[in-house]
Amino acid sequence: MTSPTLRELFHVFGRIGVLSFGGPAAQIALMHRELVEQRPWLTEKQYLNALSFCMLLPGPEAMQLATYAGWRLRGTAGGLLAGLLFVLPGAALILLLASLYAAYGTLPWVAAAFLGIKATVVVIVVQALLKVSARALKGPVAYGLALAAFLALFAFGIPFPFIIVAAAAIGAIAMRAAPAEAPPLAVSPARTLGTIAMWLALWLVPLAALWLFGPALLADIATFFSTLAVVTFGGAYAVLAYMVQEVVQGFGWLTTEQMMDALGLAETTPGPLILVTEFVGFLAGAQAGGWGMGLAAALVTLWMTFVPCFLWIFAGAPYVEWIATRPRLTGALSGITAAVVGVIANLSVWFALTLWFDAERVSFETLNLSALALSALAAVLLLWRKLDLLLVLPILAAAGIATSLI
């Protein structure tokens, strides 16, 4: 294994950041090709252990995997470089798209195009549900956790963080793996505590400053997305249900339809799908105080979403080989992953009902036939024909405009 220079890291992770379309699975495969297959930078075992570790963490696992790879190759500077290059291209594009959406999203033809995008989003979430369930549901305990998570959200409205904690506890007891011999640790507790203290300060001091001196909206945004950073186990699709619940029903910053638009646009950009949080933050700020407040809210959202990711990686990276041998931790991950299936199922039902029916009441009289037809078209193109998402989204946007003309 060779140790690349920071210049080499910049070129490789810059290319990964620009080309990382298609969600976590595609991004993880892209990094494997770049870092393991095409270059002798990481071994297969190192890569898989790092991936398992990142899946244990809250936050976007692909971005955290990139950060870990950079840390492994060039220390903290390499980790910062890799993580930022994975996020910044998509973040810049999301800011542009959110600005255009805030300015033109209410025009009739734009709204018609977004009807097609929303129809695609419903199918995208169903597609994610099928992929995650195939990987996560192994055995009766996993199926039971998935069903319980769905009912807890859909029927009883139990908050998402409680579901994650309960699933982790059950998984640690009922789904733990066989123990393995742990390697020796090569880091001192004092050094780990110093790393934690530094990144906690970078994360929480701006939060405290906003509460003391900043506008109330920015303080609320910082608090909410800091909380989200702690409970975002299972990837972006899993946390969307919690985000919709709080952003739409709790704070009233956006509507469910705007959340679907945000997800649809986030799917067209490179980088982690959790960048949808930046879109939400921008719209919340822009609707309250114009473009300047939107920009400030977007920057606060990015800081509170991604600084914790660097905390988890830089504090935990020296322990990756040890964590991979801990049966209760791997069992907790299995429990969370199973519950995520139910969480995504709830999200798909929520989005479908919101799109297909024009009122709070679900009945034949309120059925939106155009939205239903567009969803069927999206399902044919994505699930049956298996076309690329970046091709399907413009097709459905055009189909949405066509249905409005008809």
PyMOL commands that set and color helices and strands:
alter all, ss='L'
color gray80, all
select helices_A, chain A and resi 6-19+23-37+44-56+61-104+108-136+140-154+160-174+189-213+216-231+236-251+256-266+273-323+327-356+364-366+369-384+389-405
alter helices_A, ss='H'
color red, helices_A
deselect
rebuild
show_as cartoon
